[in-house]
Structures are given as C-alpha cells and as structure tokens.
Amino acid sequence: MRRAVDVAVAGAGLVAASPVLALAALAVKLDDRGPVLFRQTRVGKDGTDFELLKLRTMIVGAESQGAGYAVDRGDSRITRIGRFLRRTSVDELPQLWNVVRGEMSLIGPRPTLRYQVDRYDEHQRHRLDIRPGITGWAQVNGRAALPWAERIELDVWYVEHRSLTLDLKILLRTPRALFGGIYKGATGGWR
C-alpha cells in the first residue's frame, strides 16, 4: 500500500509542480548556462546505489572545489537562483521522479553519499532498511541545523517506529519545516 501511495502522490505532485519545475529549470539555465539537473549517486534501501535528481543550485563542478561535498550556509559555490531554490526546497522536486521509479519514498531518511554510509556503525546501518525519502523525521525536527549523529539517530528511530500516524505527522510538519524555519521541539518524544 505504501508503494502505491508513493507512486500516486509523486505522480500527481510531478504534474502539479510541472509549472514550477519549468520556471525553475529556465531560471537555472539563464543564471549560468550550465545543466539544469544535478545527478549524484546516493545510497538507497539495502545499500543499493541510485542516481538522485535535483535542480542544480551550485556552479558546475562544485564537488571538486571548495569544501567538496560539504555545503555550508553562504557557500560561494551556490548560484544566485540556487540560494532561492535551496531555501524553498524547490531544488528537491525532481526527486518525485526518483519516487515514481521506486528508488525513493515520500517519507524516509534522506539518502546519503557512499562515503557517509561507509562510516555507519551497525546500529546506524538500519537507516538503509527502508527506501530513503524526500522528507523525514530528521527533516521536520531540525534538518541540517542538527549535528550529523543526531540526524542519523532520528532516522534510525523513524525506521524502528514508522507507522501511518507518524508518516501523517511528518507530512503535516514538512511545510512548516520548509517555510517556517526550523521546527522547534526537535527532540520532543523521539527517544
């Protein structure tokens, strides 16, 4: 049932978001003439690699410059339009296609890079027991403002406690986390 809901909602989301995606793609192209999409290998369910799709928000070749894979607030590699796309999370909309293809889910731990997964301990590897998501428990409880270890722990907690009720709670909190700043009460009830 979860997969059917993912496909239905992601498909409808792609249709509904197509005008926004088209405008954002045009803005990315006009901003610096590089490719519109950014493709990056991430680790999904059971440790399987897949190609994550995002609208490109950084200069071409950003991973080989500056801080490498790490992106800090105010990073000079982020393009003008990229700052807006990141702040509003519009850059994440192409991941709806990852959901339709079955590589991701609407809700789950955010997919990470191979070098990060290689550092997981046995407990943290439980993040990989389910499909990664566009939004998740860590995203609605602080996003990137949380220390890495706490984000991982929130994700593992979600994997161990996921339910329809928890998924609905995450969906309801996602807009506030995206547009209302970081959700306060970050660790309330997750331990």
Buried (B, 14 or more C-beta within 10 A) or exposed (E): EBEEBBBEBBBEBBEEBEEEBEEBBEBBBEBBEBEBEBEEEBBBBEEEEBEBBBBBBBBBEBBEEBEEEEBEEEBEBBBEBBBBBBEBBBBBBBBBBBBBEBBBBBBBBBBBEEEBBEEBEEEBEBBBBBBBBBBBBBBBBBBEEBEEEBBBBBBBBBBEEBEEEBBEBBBEBBEEBBEEEBBEEBEEEBE
